[in-house]
Amino acid sequence: MVEVGCNIMLIQFNFQNHKCFYDKSYIDMTATSEKRHLEDMININGINLLPFLTIYGSNASGKSTIIDAFYFMARAVIRTYDSNILEDFNVVPFIFSRKTVNEPSTFEVFINLSNYEYRYGFSATREGIKEEWLYQKKFVKNTRSKEKMIFEREDNNIVFDSEYNNFIEYISLINNKTLLLSFLGRKGIKIFNEIYNWFYQIDYIRDVVNEDYSLTKSINILYNDKEIYNKFMNIIKEVDPCLKDVEIIEKEGIDQKKYFEVSGKHIGIDAKYEEYHLSLLGESSGTVKLIKILPIIIKSLMVGSLLFVDELDTKLHPLLFKKIVSMYSDKSINKKHAQLIFTTHNTYLLNSNDSRRDQIMFACKNNFGKSKVYSLAEFKKIRCDADYQKKYFEGAFGSIPFIDN
């Protein structure tokens, strides 16, 4: 895995016609003009970017689908180079309409890289890629820099800027199921490779809904990276002082496949330093949750990557939940400008002391199955020092289940 460090940050993510989202939707990591918590912001050339963003919403509101949309884009970028042209391009358009099946799904990111803003995206149906584009402009506050085209694509018709005309020879090798960024990125070519590696790293350290996958990934990280393991144990010991160690032993199964046997090492009361080993089944669900997500979070902070986590708060004490999120705002910890976007039902951070209005978003779904996502910053009459939590439960922001008592 190539570590891109703090060179790339997410500015904005747009998507349209994906599962329960039909209209154009966006996640914006650009800070507004709000003056609160400016010391926590990540300043790039005079522009403030958010270190974390929280998404609230009732069950089935579309929160998880936002994360799914981004990881669909990341997987498409890193995997279409190896795709079989006979397979469908696996988009999932808006579910509750017949006409949307044939309409393209669109995904687009704005990212900062080496003082430039790059806008990359594509639209596709199951038959293949319809459009793909990459533009560049200066990323500096108050600049009037215009976007410069790097390439534009419509079906398999690709046009490069004159600076990149030497890549025209590759056009004949591109099929309608392969993204150009994926192809040129895998070739190790210039800016394409850097953006490709950003998507690759995000996909590599992701925390996904499939918790068994997350556990396997985390145990591999702990086993192979001593620095991450030490940082992980420092946090674990704060949470559970009885847990002295997490022992990971690599073993070989009957089919000669390697696997890890994981146990918690505890100190008993009968004799001094007497050790007791508990398998993961014997550990608390909260400890197992930490083993699943903490190594991925620590990895994200160490390399400066973007991380999406669905329902981060599940099985975590509110203070521990707050500690994990606060690490992204702590510049002594988050030295490489990592970013965290997560969904939650826990309103512990839904206040002006811990979050800015632009760090709080809501997802909701209407009676026709259409979801939308919007920011608390859009509510202009809500003061920066208001009681967000109280207003949320009163229904002022929507995005809650209205239960008939």
N, C-alpha and C positions, 0 to 999 in steps of 0.2 A: 504494500500500500504506500502510495506517495503522500507525504504529509505536507499540506499546503499552508499550514500555519495561519497567521492572521492576515494573509494577503487578500483573502476574499471574504466579504460579508454580504449578507442578504439585505437588500434595500426594500424590495417589494416582490410579492408573488401573486400572480393573477391566474385564474382558471375559469373555465366556462363549460357548461354541458357535461358535467361529470357526476354520475350517480344522482344524488338528491339536489344538486346545484345545477340549475339551468341557466340563470342569468350570470353575467360576468361578476366574479367575486374576487376580493383581494385581501391579502395580509400585508400591512405596511409597517416596516420597521424603522421608518424615518420619524424622528421625534418632532412633535409640534412645537409651537413657541411657548408652551407651558414652562414656567420657571422652577417648578418643584423638582427635586432630585436631579438637578443638572450635573452634580458631581458623579452620578452613577452612569451617565451617558457615555457612549464611545464616540469620541470626536475625531472625524476624519476630514481634514482640510476645511475645518469650520462648520461641518455638517454633523449633527448629532444623530447617532443611530441607537436603537434600543437594545440593551443586552438581553432582555427577556420580554415575552408577551404571553398573557394569559387569555384563554378562551373559555368562557362560561356558557352554559346552556342546559336546557332540560334534556332528558333522555330522548334519543331519536331526533335531536335537533339538527344534526349534521356536523357536530364537533369533530368526530373521528374521521369523517369524510374529507375534511380540510387537510388533515395529515395524510390521509390516503392519496389525495390528489397530488400532493407534493412528491410523495414517494413513488407514485406512478411515473411522474416526470423523470425523477432520478433514475429509476430502473430502466425507463425507455432509453435514456441517454447512454447508460453504461452497457446495455445488453443488446440493442438492436443491431450492433455490428456483427453479432454472432447469430442473429435470428435466421430462421428458415423462411425463405420467401413464400413457401406454400402455406405458412401459418397466418392466421389473422393478426392484425395489429390490435392488441388486446385492450382497446378503449371500452369504457362502460358509460355510455351516454345517459342523459337524464332518464330516469326509470319510468315516470308516470305520463308518458306521451308517445304516441305512435310516430309522430313526425320527427322526433329528435333522434331516432335510431339511425337515420341517414345523415344527420347533421354532424359536422366535425366537432370534436372536443378540442379545446384550446388550453395550452399551458404556457406560462411566460414568467421569467424571473428578471429582475433588475438586480445586478450585483456590483459591488465595488472591488476593483482589482487594480493595484498599482496606480492609484490616482485617476483611474478611469471608471466610468459607469458603463457596464455592458448590459444590453437588453437582448436576451435570447429567448426564443420560444418556438413552438410548433403547433400545428393543428392537424388532426388525423381522424379518420374513420376506421372501421375494422378492415376496410380494403387497403388502407395504407396512408402514407403521409400526404397531406394536401398542401401544406405550406410550412416553411421553416425560415427563420431569420436570425441575424445577429447584427447588432448595431453598437456603436461606441461613441462616447463623448466624455469630455473632461468632468471629473467629479470634484468640483470646487465650489464653495459657497459663493452665491451671487454671480456666478459665471453665466455668460450667454452662449456658451459653446453649443453648437448644433450637432445633432447626431450624424455620424458618418456610417454609411452602410459598409459592412464587411462582406456579407453575402445575403442574398434573397433567393428563396426557392418557391416555385409553384409547381406542384407535382414533381416531375423529375427535371424541370427546367431550372437550372441554377445559374445565377449571375453573381460574380465576385467583383469587389472593388478592384481597381487597377493594381493596387499594391499586392493583391493576393491572386492575380491572374495566373501565376505559375501553378495553382492548384486545379486549373481547369482540366488537366489530364486525368484527374481522379473521377470526374463526373460520370464517365462511362461505367465506372465500377460500382456506382450507387444504384440500389434498387428502391422501389417504392415502400419497402418495409425497413429501410435503414436511414437513420438520421445522419445528416452530413457531419454534425458535431461529433457523433459517436465514431464515425469512420475516421475523420481527421484527428480526433483526440487520441484514438488508439494508435495512430501512426506517429504520435509524439510531435505533432506539428504546432509550433508557436502557441498563440493564445488559445487555440482549440484544446490543446492538451491540458492547459491550466484549468480551464472551465470544466473539462471532462473530469479531471482529478478531484475538483471540488465536489461534483456530484458523486463521484466514486467514494470519497471519504464519508460523505453524509450517509450514503447507503450502507457503508461498511460498519459504522458505529451506531446505527439506528437502534432505537428501542421500539419494538413492534407490539401489536396486540397479541400476537402469538407468544405467550410468556415462556413456553418451552424453548423456543428459538432464542429469546432474550437471555435465558439462563445459560444456555450452551455458549453463546457469544461472550457473556460476562466471565464465565469460568475460564474460557480460553485466554481472555485478556489478563485475568489475575494470575494464571499459571505462567504466562510468557513475559509479563512485564512486572519486574520487582518494584519499580518506583510506584506504579499504580497500586500494586498490592499493599505497600506500606501506607500510602495515603488512605486507601480503603479501610485498613485496619485501625488507623487513628480515629476515623469517624465511627466505625463499628464499636470500638471500646467506649466511646462517649455514650453511645446509645445503650449498650449492654455490657456493663463492666464485668459480668460473669464470663462473657465470651472472650477467651484469651487468644484464640487463633482460629482461622479457617484453613483446615488442612485439605490440600488437593493432591491426590495421588493418581498418576496416569497408569492405567491398566490395559491389558489386552484381552479382548473377548474371544469367544469360541471361534468366531469367523475372522480372527486376527485383526479386527478393527479396534483402534484405540478408543478408550473412553476414560472419563474422570470419575473417581470416587471422592465425594465431597463430604466432609464432616466438620462439625464445630467442636473445638476443644475447650472444655470447661474445667474449672478447679473445684473439687469437692470439699466438704467440710470435715470429713473423717480423719484425714491425714494431710499434713502440710504438702502443698503442691501435687496432691494426687489428681491425676487427669481423668476426665470422663469425656468420651467421644459420643456426639449425637449426630446421626445422619440428618440430612435436610428435612426428612419427614418428622424428625423430633424437634426441630427448631420452630420458633414462632413464625407465623405467617408474615409478620413485619420484618423479621430478620431475613427471611427468604426473599422478600420483596427488595430489600436493600442489596442482597447479593445479586439480584437480577439487574438492578438499574444503576447502582453506584459506580461500578467499574466503567460503564458506558458514559456516565456523566463526567467522571474524572478524566477519561480519555478525551472527551469533547473539550474540556477546559484546558488540558495540556497541549492539544494540537491546534486549538482555536477553530473549532468546527461548529457548524449549525446542527442543533439537535431538536427533533420533535419528539415529544413524549405524550402518549395518550393516558389520561387519568393518572397524572403523576402522584396525586395525593393518596391514592388507594392504599389502605393498610399502613399509612404513615401517620404518626402523631403530628398535629398541626405545627408544633415548634420545629420538628425535624423537617417537615415539608417546607417551612419558611427558611430554614438553614440552607437547604439544597438550592432553592431559588436564589437566595441572597449571595451565593457564591459567584453567580454570574454578574452581579453588580459590584462585587468586591474586586477592585483593580489589582490588589496584591495577590489574588488567587487567579483571576481571569486576565492573565497578562497577554494573551494572544487573541483577545477579542472574540471569544466564543459567544454564540447566541443560543437561547433556549426558547422554544415555543411549545406550550403545553396546554392541554385541556384539563379541567378540574370541576368538581362540584363543591370543593371546599372554598368557602368565602373568607377564609382567614386573612388572605392578602387583598381582599376587596375593600381597601381603605386608602386614604390619601397619604398615610404615613409610610406605607410599603410600596405603593404603586402610583404611577402617574395615570391620568385618564387615557393617554394614548397607548398604555401598556395593557389595557383591559378591553377585550372584545367579547361580543356575544353572538351566538348562533341560534337561529330559531327556524321553525318550519311552519308553513301555512296549511290550510285544510286541503290543498291540492298537492301536497308532498313536495313543494318547492322550498328549499332552504335558502337563507341569506345570512351573511355575517357582517357585523358592523361594530364600530368603535364607540366606546364611551365618550371619546373626544367629539363625536358628532352631536352630542347633546349640549348645545351651547349654553343652555340656561342652568346646567349643573355646575355649581362652584367647585373649584379645585380642592377645597377643604370640606366638601359635603360628606355626609354619612352614606357612602356608596352602598354598603351592605344593606342598610335599612331600606333605601330606595329600591334596591334590587328585589328584595322580598316583597315590597309593596307593589311590584310590577311596573315600576317607572321605566325600566329598560326593556320590558318584554323578556323573552328568553327564559321563562320559568313555566312549570306545569301549573295550569289554572285548575285546581282541584275543587270540585263542588263539595263543600262541607255538608 
